[in-house]
Amino acid sequence: MREQITNTSLKVDSLEDAATTGPLAGLSITGYIDPVYLYNRAQRSSSFMFLNHDPGVYDYYNSTIGDIYLDIKKTFGVGPLAPAAEIVIQPNRGFGAQLSNEHGVVGGNIVTQANVTVPFSSTKTFEVGLMTSLAGYELQPSNQMLALTHGLLYDFSEPGNMVGIGLKGSDATATRFWQVMLGNEQLRTSGAIVNAANNTTKSNWTPTLTARFDNATSTALDVGVSGTIGRQSLFSQCSEPGGYGYQCNASSPFGMVRYLETDLTYTKDKLQLNAQLDYGELQKGAWNGGTARWYGLSLLGHQKWTSAWFGHMGATLRFDYLNDTANGGGGSNILYGLTSGNPAVNGTSGFGVDPGCLKQSVSHGSECKGAARYDITADMLFYPTAQIIVKLEYRHDAASHPVFQTSDGSYSRSNDTAALQFVYTF
């Protein structure tokens, strides 16, 4: 018995040593898969969407869903002052699918997040790498979303992930939190190199400063505000057929971007309420070459309960409004002419000028206004196990102009989608 006890103690000591100092110490691998079945009325399409690769194209009805999400994190040491490295891989729907290199080529990057955190103290931490956006109340992972699709502000207003350095901290009572990041413009892995009119290149670091402050006024309520300011390279459509007017000044390929938002989260028992207000502008980023200006509102309510028939379940109702009418519309997250065949309209996501106004215009649509968008989204969520979430969603989107392209090539003022999602977390 003494020999068995001794051998057991040696094995336990060996396991403890491996767990604290071995190569697998502090390593965690988590993630999820989330196949989606979606019906799109305007496109007259209905199919499963999972791991389908469409680089550089981002639409409200697929956004970050229907993909694999893999979070690999390694902590070096124990305790609150231990540094850590984290890499998030999402092959087709993550921010990597929207990252662009110095020449503006978009897509082909499977990394959504890759950063190192080094705590300076119990209240201050240094970060470096590809870091997540600080804006808004919505989270990217499907297993943390209260709806199946993202809202309009998340998709088309908020800045995306950023490469750079950051510092975050809190006060001693852990009720006030702040974070500051300095780096490239959003979704750029390096500074932009833009081909100029005289066959030379213009290189620019395009530094961007973004910050966030949160005040947890109680255990139930958190109020946050975030902002972004910097220079951003302008997407050019000069090579597109009929691509006149929109961001075609190759001698000045950068514009100043400014963004400000405030959001709140109220959580009590099984009820959660969210609200968000956005305002942004991008110099020379509008359809007619002027300043693009947009503002929006998002409201969300979510209630959980337990049903005798279905067990744990929940319901979500969300309303989003995004006004993008100034100077023909446009912005840092709204690009025209990518898939619609019309350089003035983003036909799959429902932004742009009125095609009728553009057709009758004698100045290439410079006097036409952009479209204001809203959506009403309703979801039912079921939690059959701790690892599984099943979501059912109906979403109605509408615009102030007929900018949703239909399957026959015409344009409609509205679109409807219905979807079913299965999320398995591991």
N, C-alpha and C positions, 0 to 999 in steps of 0.2 A: 504493500500500500504506500510505504514511504517512497519507493522508486517511482510509482505511478504519479503520486502527488508532485514529486520533483520534476518528472518529465512534463506534466501538465503545466507547472509553473514556468518552465523554460519556454514552452510553446506560447503561453500567454504573454510572457515578456517579449518574445520574438514578434508576436502579432502587434503588440502595443508599440514596439520600436518601429515596425514597418508602417504602422498607421500614422506615426508622428514625424518620422524622418525619412521614410522610404520614398521611392519615385512616385507612388500613388497617393502619398499623404496630401491631404487637402484638395484632392481632385474630385470634381463632380461633373457628371454628364447628364443633362436633362434636355427635354424638348417635347415636341409633339408632331403629329401628322394630322392634316385636316382636309380630307377630300370634300369637294363641294359639288352639288348638282344645282344648276342654275338655268332659269328660263328668262330670256330677254325678249320683251314684246317687240321693240323697234327693230331688232335684228332678226326676228323670227327664228331664234335659235334656242335649243334646249339640249344640254349635254352635261356630263361630268367634267369638272375642271380640276386637274391634279397634276402637278409637275409639268404643266404645259409651258414651254419656254417661248417668250415673246419679248426679246430684249428692247429696252428703251420705251416701251409702251405701258402707260399706267392709266387705267380707267377706274371709275368709281365702283363698278360692279365686280371687279376682280381684285384690284389693289394688292393687298398682302395675303390674300386667302388662297387656299388650294395648294399648299406647299408643305415642305418639311422644314422644321425649325430645330436646330441643334445648338445647345448652349454648353460650351466647355469652359469650366472655370477651375483655376488652380490657385490655391492660397498657400503662401510660403510662410509657414509658422502658425502660431495660434494666438488668439487674443485680438482685441480691437485695433492694434497697431501693426498687424501682419499685412504685408503687401500682397497683391493678387493680380493675376492676369486673366482676362476673359475674352473668349472668341465666340461669336454667334454666327453660325452658318445657315443661310437660307437661300437655296440655289436660284429660284426663279421669281420669287415674289418679295424678296427682301430689299433693303436699301441698296444692296450691291447691284441689283438689276438696274438701278437708276444712277449709280455712280459714273462719273465721266472722268476721262484722263485729261492731260493738258491740252490735247487737240480737240476735245469735245466729243470723242467717241463714247457712246453710252452703252452700258450693259456688259455682261460677261464676267461680272465679279460676284462670287458666291458669298462674300463676307458682308454681313449686316453691321456687325460691331466688333471691334478689336482694340482693347485698351488695357492699360496697366494703371492700377490705383496704388498710391503709396501714402499711407496716413502720416501726417506730421505730428498729430496729437489726437486726442479723443474727439476733438471737434473740428479738425481741419484735415482735408485729404487732397492730394495732388493727383491729377489724371493726365494721361497722354495717349494719343491714338485716334481711332475712329470712334467717336462718342455719339450717343443718342441725342436727339433734339430735346430742348428744354421746354418747348411750347405746348400748351393745351392740357386738357384733362384725359385725353384718350391715350391708351397704350397700344403698341403694335401687335404683340403676340395674340393669336386667336383665342388661346385659352384664358386670356385676361380681359378680352373684350366682352361687353355686355350686349352687343349686337353682332350680326354676322358680317356686315360691311362697315367700313369707316364712314365718318361724317364728312361733309363738304369742307369744313375747316381743316381737318386733319389731312385730307387729300390734296387740297388746292390752295390753301392759305398759309399754313404753318411751314416754317423752314424745316428742311430735312436734316439728316445726320451730318456731322462735320468732323473733319480731320484737324487736330490741333492739340492744344494744351488747355487744362482747366483746373480750377480750384473750387472746392465746395466745402461747406461747413455749416455749423449750427451754433445757437447760443447754449449756455450751460443747462438750461431747462429743456432743451430739445423741443421747443415750440416754434422757433423761427429758424428757417433754413434758407441758405443762399448758395448760388452756384454761378460761376463766371467762366466763359470759354473764349479763347482767341485762336483763330485758325484760318483755313481757307474758306472760300464761299461754300455754301451748302452743297453737298453731294459732289465735291471736287476732291480727287485724291492728290492733286498737286495744283500749282498755280496755272492759270489758263494761258495758252499760246494761241493767238487768233491770227489768221491769215489776213493781212491788210490788202488794200486795193493795189498797191505798187509791188505786189508779190513778195513783200517782206513779212515778217511776223511781229506781232506785238505781244510781249510777255508781261504778265502782271501777277503779283502775288495775290491780289484781291483779298486783303485781310478782312475778316469779319469778326465782330465782337457781339457776343450774345450772353445774356444774363437772366437769372430767375431768382425770385424771392417768394417764399411761402410763409404764411403765418397761420399756425394751427390755433385758432382762437378758442377752441374747445376740443374735446375728444371726438366730437362729431363733425366739426366744420373746419375745413382748410380753405384759405383764400390765397391764390397765387397770382403773380404778375410776371411776365417775361417780355423781353425785347431783343431785337436784332438790328444791327446797323453795319453796313459795309459796302464794298463795291462788288458787283456781280457781272460776269460776262453775259452778253445778250445772245440769245438763240437767234441765228440768222436764217431767214428763208429766201435769201436772194436767189438761190439756185433753184427754188421751187417754181414750177410753171405758174406764171402770173403772180409771183411772190413779191410784188412791189409794196413799198410803203412800210412794211413791218420789220423794224430792227435791221435795216439794210445798210446802215452807215458804217462801212468797214473801217473808216478812219477814226471812229470813236466807238469801239465795240464793248464798252463797259458802262454800266449805270449804277447809281447809288440806290441801294435797297434799304428800306426802313420798315420795321414791323414791330407791332406792339399788341399784346393781348392780356386779358385778365380772365381768370377762371376760378370756379369754386367747386368743391366737393363736399356734400353733406351726407353722412352715413349714420343711420340709427337703426339698430336691430337688423331687420332684413330689407330695409329701404335705403336706396341710394339715389341722390339727386345731383345732377351736374349742370353747370351753365358756363358759357364762354362767349366773350366778345373779342373780335379781331379787327385790326386795321393795318393795312400795308400799302406800300407804294414802291414802284421800281421806275427810276428815271430812264426815259427812252424805251420803256418796256411795253408800251401799248401798241395796238394794231397800227395806228396812224403815226407812230414814231414819237408820240408825246409820253407823258408820265402815266403809267398804269396805276390806278388806285382801286383798292378793293376793301370792303368791310363786310363783316358777317356776324352771325349769331348762331349758337348751338345750345339746345336744351334737351336734357335726357333725364328720364325717370326709370328706375328699375326696382322691381319688387320680387322678393323670393317668398315661397311658402312650400308647404308639404301637402301633397294630395294623396288621398287614400288609394287612388288608382295608379297614379304616375310617380309617386314618391316625391323627391325633391325636384322643384321646378321654379321657373321665374318668368317674368314678362318685362319687356323693355319697349318704351315708346320714345322716339327721338324726332326732333324737328331741327332742320338746318336751313339757314338762309345765307347766301353769299352774293353780294352785289359787285359785279365786275363790268360796269357800264362805261366808265370814264375812257374817253379817247379810243373807243372801239374795243375796249377790253384787253386783257392780257395780264401777265404777272410772272413772278419767278417760278410758280408751279403750274401755270396754265400756258400750254403751247398749242398753236393752231396749225392746221394743215398736215398733221402727221399721218392721220389715217382717213380723213374725210374726203380727200381729193380736192377740197376747197381750202385755199391758203388762209381764208378769213374765219374758218370754223373748225372747232374740235368736235367733230360730229359724233364720236362715240361717248364723250363725257358731257356734251351739251353746253359748250361755251362758244362765244364768238359773236359776230355781227349778224344782223338779219340778212339772209341771202337775197331777199327781195330788194332791200336797201342797196346792197352792193351791186346788184344787177342794174339798177336805175341810176347809180351814181356816176357823175362825170369826173370825179376826183379820186377814183380808185377806193371809194368807201371811207375817205378821211373824215367825213362828217357823220358816219354811222356810229351808233352806240353799241356797246357790247351787251351781253345777256346777263340778266340777274337770274340766279338759280335758287331753287329751294327743293327740299325733299322731306317727306314724311315716312318714317320707317317704324314698323312694328315687328317685334320678335317674340317667339316663345322659346324658352330654354329648358332642357330636361337634363337632369344629372343622375343617370341610372347607377353609376358607380363613382368612386372618387377620381378615377382616371378619365371618364368619358363625359363629354358634353355634346348634346344634340341640339342644334339650333334650326328653327324654322323662321324665315323672314319674308315679309312682303314689303316692297319699297316702291313709292311713287315719286318720281322726279319730274320737275317742270321748270320751264324757263320763260322769260319775257319775250323771247323771239323763237321762231321755229329753227332750232339749232341741233336737234337730235336727228341724226341721219338714220333713215329706215332702210329696210332691205331692198327696196326698189329705187334707192337713190334720192328720194324726196326727203323733206325735212319736216319734223313734227315739233310741237311745243312741249311734249311730255313723253315720258317713257315709264314702263313698269317692269320690275323684276321680281321674281320669286325664287327662293333658294332654300336648300337643305344642306346642312353642314354637320359632319361627324368629326369631332375633335378627340383624339386620344393622346393623353399626356403621359410621359414616362420619365 
